């Protein structure tokens, strides 16, 4: 009885997408796709492939610092397959299958969970910072928007860097000062030391590369928007991307379908972008193109499994 509401809660996004699909002009969306400029589309694909490469680099660096030097092939598989599963699961939970791959490659289950949770935490917080600053920039501040936004972004970035670097110490201190926490996690000092080590590594490996990947996501959206001949502020497209990415993490849909499109419609409408165009760019960037690219990248493993 208790599971019933949550189970149906997960299809809210699908129902929302059906509602959106029933109200947009699909012929207008088709015309946008038909007239897409292929040079910009190629630029978008190249940027996405660079992002995949960066994911591999940051994971390999992190693992090498904790004593696991993996081949590029092993890291490639650990990034591509979980990434594909993450696209088709609520809240992208499929990406946690990376724990299984890392465990199979020699990491203990505790180590694998630590790596994956740190990676996901950093990506989420970078999105949250960018979305918060972007929202304030466009909807709250007037006048010195650039200066205030840059100052806040840098302050939050360095706060995140410091917080990651001290995360183990914070948890250890909290354990000592809280009786309830100490009872829930008894004698976990070794784990907190490992957490602190992982936090420092995440601050120095995951965080800067996540920031670079976010900038590349903005650039990719600009390419895609230009290819579809959608006139919109590049920074505003970035805000739509970060906000929709955060909302798509909620376990109310599959692959963010419906929730992501709603955010794009609401935000891009303020820029004069039609509903059809907003849904088109949302579906292309959030689902169709990444899934096609991931499916292409996963083909070698599928072929190997079939041959085996």
C-alpha positions, 0 to 999 in steps of 0.5 A: 500500500505504501509503495503504490503512490511512489510507483505512480509518482514516477510517471508524472513526467511521461503524462506531462510530456503527453500533455505537451506533445498534444499542444505543440505544432509537430509540423513546425518542429519537423521543419526545424529538423529538416532545415537544420544546418549540418555543420553546426550539428557536426560541431555539436556531436564533436563537443559531446564526444569531447565531453565523453573523453573528459569523463574518461580522463577524470575517472582514470585520474581519480582511480590512479590516485587511489591506486588503480591504474586501468586501461583506457578500454576498461575506463571506456566501458565503465563510462559508456555503458552506465552512461547509456543505462543512465539515460533510460532510467528515472533520475539517471539511476542507471549510472550507478551501475558503474559501481558494478563495473568498477567492482569487477575491475578490482575496486572494493564495493566500498571504493566503487561506491565512494568514487561514483557518489563523489562523481555524481555529487560534484556534477550535481553541485556544479549544475546547482551553482550554475543554475542558481547564479543564472536564475539570479542573473536573469530574474533578480539582479538588475544593473551590475549583473555580470559583476555580482554573478561572477562574484557569487559563482566564484564564491560558491565554486571555492566554497564547494572546493573547500567543502569537498576538501574537508568533507571527511573532517566535517562528518567525523566532527559531526559523528563525535558531537552527535550521539544519534549519528555516532549510534547510527555509524559507530566506529567509522573513523577509517571510513571518514579518513577515506572520505576525506581523501576522496573529497580532496581528490574530487576537488582536484580532479572531478570539480575542474573537469566538471566545470569544463564539461559544463562550459562545453555543454553551453557551447554545444547548445549554442551550436545546436540552437544555431543549427536549428536557427533558433535565436536565443542568448547563449547564456540563457540557453545555458540556464535552460540546460542547467535548470532542466538537468536538475529537474530531470534528476527527480524520480518522476520520469524516465530520461527526464521526459516531460520535466525537462521539456517543461523547463525549456518551454517556460524559460525559452518562451521568455526569449521569444522561442516558440514552444515547438522550437523549445521542445525540439531543442530539449528532445535533441539535446536531452535525449535523441542525439546523446542516446544515438551517440551513446548507442554508437559508442556502445556498439563495440561491446554489444558486438563482442557480447554477440560474438562471444 
